[in-house]
Amino acid sequence: MSSDREPAFAVWLTGLPASGKSTVARALAAELAGKGIRATVLESDAVRREISPKPGYDDAERDAFYATLAYIARMLVLHGVPVIVDATANRRGYRDRAREAIQRFLEVHVRCPLAVCQVRDPKGIYRRGAEGTAKNVPGVSAPYEPPLTPEVVVDGEREDPAAAARRIVSALMEKGFLPRCPGDATGTG
């Protein structure tokens, strides 16, 4: 049920809030586009706003949300759409469930020290957590379980996002999810 036009796979970018996942997701989408592959980026906050007018962040709501996000990614992949999932998914089980559901799956850990993420804090998550207005902040008041064996680890503090994107593309090629010929999305060389 996949398309012959584009390779279908899912890349799940995980890491603490403000680790650089969104920046790497944009760089990866641009790198793939340069190779003629149009990937859909599923950014967790945007998807969450669409499916829940008042999103919650307790364990039950996160479990339901990440199951839904994995389902959406799986359906897109089954229909030939490459997917980049930009989502903290703070528990390993959320990502493991996605890996089990999506045959062509690549996990990327955007690793960044908590202190650096707290300084960046573009959405004010850590500030609201310190004020007590945000509960269950991954890495602070909720656990963040880093992947045990991600296919790629990105240094979210120091690594250039474009360089990280190229390494992710190389990993996709090594797994056979992308053709090895540059710029050839059909694999016919």
Sine and cosine of phi, psi and omega as CSV:
sin_phi,cos_phi,sin_psi,cos_psi,sin_omega,cos_omega
0.00,0.00,0.30,0.95,0.01,-1.00
-0.99,-0.15,0.30,-0.95,-0.04,-1.00
-0.99,0.14,0.54,-0.84,0.10,-0.99
-1.00,0.09,-0.21,0.98,-0.08,-1.00
-0.98,0.19,-0.64,0.76,-0.06,-1.00
-0.70,-0.71,0.57,-0.82,0.09,-1.00
-0.93,0.37,0.59,-0.81,-0.01,-1.00
-0.92,-0.40,0.81,-0.58,0.00,-1.00
-0.35,-0.94,0.22,-0.98,0.12,-0.99
-0.81,-0.58,0.74,-0.67,0.14,-0.99
-0.94,-0.35,0.87,-0.48,0.01,-1.00
-0.97,-0.24,0.92,-0.40,0.06,-1.00
-1.00,-0.04,0.88,-0.47,0.00,-1.00
-0.85,-0.53,0.43,-0.90,0.03,-1.00
0.27,-0.96,0.16,-0.99,0.03,-1.00
-0.85,0.52,0.41,-0.91,0.15,-0.99
-0.82,0.57,0.68,-0.73,0.01,-1.00
0.95,0.32,0.32,0.95,0.03,-1.00
-0.98,0.19,-0.29,0.96,-0.03,-1.00
0.90,-0.43,0.18,0.98,-0.04,-1.00
-0.84,0.54,-0.74,0.67,-0.05,-1.00
-0.91,0.42,-0.63,0.78,0.03,-1.00
-0.90,0.43,-0.69,0.73,0.03,-1.00
-0.92,0.38,-0.62,0.79,0.03,-1.00
-0.87,0.49,-0.70,0.71,0.03,-1.00
-0.90,0.45,-0.68,0.73,0.01,-1.00
-0.90,0.43,-0.64,0.77,0.02,-1.00
-0.91,0.41,-0.69,0.72,0.03,-1.00
-0.87,0.50,-0.65,0.76,0.02,-1.00
-0.92,0.38,-0.66,0.75,0.02,-1.00
-0.89,0.46,-0.69,0.72,0.03,-1.00
-0.91,0.41,-0.66,0.75,0.01,-1.00
-0.87,0.50,-0.60,0.80,0.06,-1.00
-0.90,0.45,-0.34,0.94,0.05,-1.00
-0.98,-0.18,0.16,0.99,0.04,-1.00
0.99,0.13,0.30,0.95,-0.03,-1.00
-0.92,-0.39,0.90,-0.44,0.02,-1.00
-1.00,-0.05,0.95,-0.33,0.01,-1.00
-0.98,-0.19,0.55,-0.84,0.10,-0.99
-1.00,-0.04,0.75,-0.67,0.06,-1.00
-0.99,-0.15,0.86,-0.52,0.11,-0.99
-0.98,-0.18,0.98,-0.18,-0.01,-1.00
-1.00,-0.01,0.84,-0.54,-0.19,-0.98
-0.84,0.54,-0.68,0.73,-0.01,-1.00
-0.89,0.46,-0.66,0.75,0.00,-1.00
-0.91,0.41,-0.70,0.72,0.01,-1.00
-0.90,0.43,-0.68,0.73,-0.01,-1.00
-0.86,0.52,-0.67,0.74,0.02,-1.00
-0.89,0.45,-0.55,0.83,-0.02,-1.00
-0.96,0.29,-0.57,0.82,-0.09,-1.00
-0.99,-0.13,-0.19,0.98,-0.01,-1.00
-0.57,-0.82,0.90,-0.43,-0.01,-1.00
-0.90,0.43,-0.49,0.87,0.06,-1.00
-0.78,-0.63,0.99,0.15,-0.08,-1.00
-0.89,0.46,0.60,-0.80,0.05,-1.00
-0.92,-0.39,0.31,-0.95,-0.09,-1.00
-0.77,-0.64,0.33,0.95,0.08,-1.00
-0.98,0.22,0.13,-0.99,-0.09,-1.00
-0.85,0.53,-0.68,0.73,-0.04,-1.00
-0.91,0.42,-0.67,0.74,0.00,-1.00
-0.94,0.35,-0.62,0.78,0.06,-1.00
-0.90,0.44,-0.67,0.74,0.01,-1.00
-0.85,0.52,-0.73,0.68,0.00,-1.00
-0.91,0.42,-0.68,0.73,-0.02,-1.00
-0.89,0.45,-0.75,0.66,-0.05,-1.00
-0.93,0.36,-0.49,0.87,0.12,-0.99
-0.91,0.42,-0.67,0.75,0.03,-1.00
-0.91,0.41,-0.69,0.72,0.01,-1.00
-0.88,0.48,-0.69,0.73,0.04,-1.00
-0.89,0.45,-0.63,0.78,0.02,-1.00
-0.90,0.45,-0.72,0.70,0.01,-1.00
-0.87,0.49,-0.72,0.69,0.01,-1.00
-0.87,0.49,-0.69,0.72,0.00,-1.00
-0.87,0.49,-0.70,0.71,-0.02,-1.00
-0.91,0.42,-0.65,0.76,0.05,-1.00
-0.89,0.46,-0.71,0.70,0.02,-1.00
-0.87,0.49,-0.69,0.72,0.02,-1.00
-0.87,0.49,-0.44,0.90,0.01,-1.00
-0.99,-0.15,0.29,0.96,0.12,-0.99
0.99,0.11,0.27,0.96,-0.02,-1.00
-0.97,-0.24,0.89,-0.45,0.09,-1.00
-0.91,0.42,0.63,-0.78,-0.11,-0.99
-0.78,-0.63,0.68,-0.74,0.16,-0.99
-0.90,-0.43,0.89,-0.45,0.01,-1.00
-0.99,-0.16,0.87,-0.50,0.00,-1.00
-0.96,-0.29,1.00,-0.02,-0.12,-0.99
-0.45,-0.89,0.75,-0.67,0.02,-1.00
-0.83,0.56,-0.75,0.66,-0.04,-1.00
0.67,0.74,0.94,0.34,-0.22,-0.98
-0.89,0.45,-0.33,0.94,0.04,-1.00
-0.97,-0.26,0.67,-0.74,0.03,-1.00
-0.82,0.58,-0.63,0.78,-0.04,-1.00
-0.84,0.54,-0.56,0.83,0.03,-1.00
-0.89,0.46,-0.70,0.71,-0.04,-1.00
-0.96,0.27,-0.59,0.81,0.05,-1.00
-0.89,0.46,-0.62,0.78,0.03,-1.00
-0.89,0.45,-0.65,0.76,0.04,-1.00
-0.91,0.42,-0.68,0.74,0.01,-1.00
-0.87,0.50,-0.65,0.76,0.01,-1.00
-0.92,0.39,-0.55,0.83,-0.07,-1.00
-0.99,0.12,-0.44,0.90,-0.10,-0.99
-0.92,-0.39,0.91,-0.42,-0.10,-0.99
-0.88,0.47,-0.68,0.73,-0.04,-1.00
-0.97,-0.26,1.00,0.01,-0.18,-0.98
-0.78,-0.63,0.70,-0.72,0.03,-1.00
-0.75,-0.66,0.82,-0.57,0.01,-1.00
-0.98,-0.20,0.76,-0.65,0.00,-1.00
-0.86,-0.52,0.83,-0.56,0.05,-1.00
-0.99,-0.14,0.91,-0.41,0.10,-1.00
-1.00,-0.01,1.00,-0.10,-0.11,-0.99
-1.00,0.03,0.76,-0.65,0.00,-1.00
-0.44,-0.90,0.69,-0.73,0.01,-1.00
-0.86,0.51,0.62,-0.78,-0.01,-1.00
-0.81,0.59,-0.67,0.74,-0.03,-1.00
-0.86,0.50,-0.61,0.79,0.03,-1.00
-0.93,0.36,-0.69,0.73,0.03,-1.00
-0.87,0.50,-0.66,0.75,-0.01,-1.00
-0.91,0.42,-0.58,0.81,0.04,-1.00
-0.94,0.34,-0.66,0.75,-0.01,-1.00
-0.91,0.42,-0.88,0.48,0.08,-1.00
0.54,0.84,0.84,0.54,-0.08,-1.00
-0.90,0.43,-0.43,0.90,-0.02,-1.00
-0.98,-0.19,0.00,1.00,0.02,-1.00
0.96,0.27,0.32,0.95,-0.04,-1.00
-0.90,0.45,-0.76,0.65,-0.05,-1.00
-0.93,0.37,-0.61,0.79,0.04,-1.00
-0.88,0.47,-0.73,0.69,0.02,-1.00
-0.91,0.42,-0.56,0.83,0.07,-1.00
-0.90,0.44,-0.67,0.75,0.01,-1.00
-0.92,0.38,-0.55,0.84,0.02,-1.00
-0.98,0.21,-0.26,0.97,-0.03,-1.00
1.00,0.04,0.13,0.99,0.01,-1.00
-1.00,-0.02,-0.20,0.98,0.10,-1.00
-0.83,-0.56,0.83,-0.56,0.03,-1.00
-0.98,-0.22,0.30,-0.95,0.09,-1.00
0.86,0.50,0.72,0.69,0.05,-1.00
-0.99,0.13,0.89,-0.46,-0.02,-1.00
-0.83,0.55,0.74,-0.68,0.00,-1.00
1.00,-0.02,-0.22,0.98,-0.02,-1.00
-0.84,-0.54,-0.97,0.26,-0.02,-1.00
-0.97,-0.24,0.02,1.00,0.10,-0.99
-0.69,-0.73,0.51,-0.86,-0.02,-1.00
-0.94,0.35,0.49,-0.87,0.26,-0.97
-0.84,-0.54,0.88,-0.48,-0.02,-1.00
-0.97,-0.22,0.98,-0.21,-0.01,-1.00
-0.90,0.43,0.45,-0.89,0.03,-1.00
-0.88,0.47,0.54,-0.84,0.03,-1.00
-0.99,0.13,-0.61,0.79,-0.05,-1.00
-0.64,-0.77,0.90,0.44,0.05,-1.00
-0.93,0.37,0.47,-0.88,0.03,-1.00
-0.94,0.33,-0.51,0.86,-0.01,-1.00
-0.66,-0.75,0.65,-0.76,0.15,-0.99
-0.89,-0.46,0.81,-0.59,0.02,-1.00
-0.95,-0.32,0.69,-0.73,0.09,-1.00
-1.00,0.08,0.99,-0.13,-0.07,-1.00
-0.93,0.36,-0.24,0.97,0.02,-1.00
-1.00,0.05,-0.65,0.76,-0.18,-0.98
-0.87,-0.49,-0.42,0.91,-0.14,-0.99
-0.98,0.21,0.69,-0.73,0.07,-1.00
-0.90,0.44,0.79,-0.61,-0.04,-1.00
-0.85,0.53,-0.60,0.80,0.02,-1.00
-0.91,0.41,-0.63,0.78,0.05,-1.00
-0.91,0.41,-0.64,0.76,0.05,-1.00
-0.88,0.47,-0.67,0.74,0.01,-1.00
-0.88,0.48,-0.66,0.75,0.02,-1.00
-0.90,0.43,-0.62,0.78,0.04,-1.00
-0.91,0.41,-0.60,0.80,0.03,-1.00
-0.91,0.41,-0.68,0.73,0.04,-1.00
-0.87,0.48,-0.66,0.75,0.05,-1.00
-0.87,0.49,-0.66,0.75,0.03,-1.00
-0.91,0.42,-0.62,0.78,0.06,-1.00
-0.89,0.46,-0.64,0.77,0.04,-1.00
-0.91,0.40,-0.71,0.71,0.00,-1.00
-0.86,0.51,-0.58,0.81,0.02,-1.00
-0.99,0.16,-0.10,1.00,-0.01,-1.00
0.99,0.13,0.25,0.97,0.00,-1.00
-0.99,0.11,-0.31,0.95,0.05,-1.00
-0.75,-0.66,0.50,-0.87,0.08,-1.00
-0.93,0.38,0.46,-0.89,-0.02,-1.00
-0.99,0.17,-0.31,0.95,0.02,-1.00
-0.98,0.22,0.86,-0.52,-0.01,-1.00
-0.85,0.53,0.70,-0.72,0.06,-1.00
0.97,0.24,0.06,1.00,-0.04,-1.00
-0.93,-0.37,1.00,-0.10,-0.03,-1.00
-0.98,0.20,-0.22,0.97,-0.04,-1.00
-1.00,0.04,-0.35,0.94,-0.01,-1.00
0.99,0.16,0.16,0.99,-0.03,-1.00
-1.00,-0.09,-0.04,1.00,0.19,-0.98
0.95,0.30,0.00,0.00,0.00,0.00
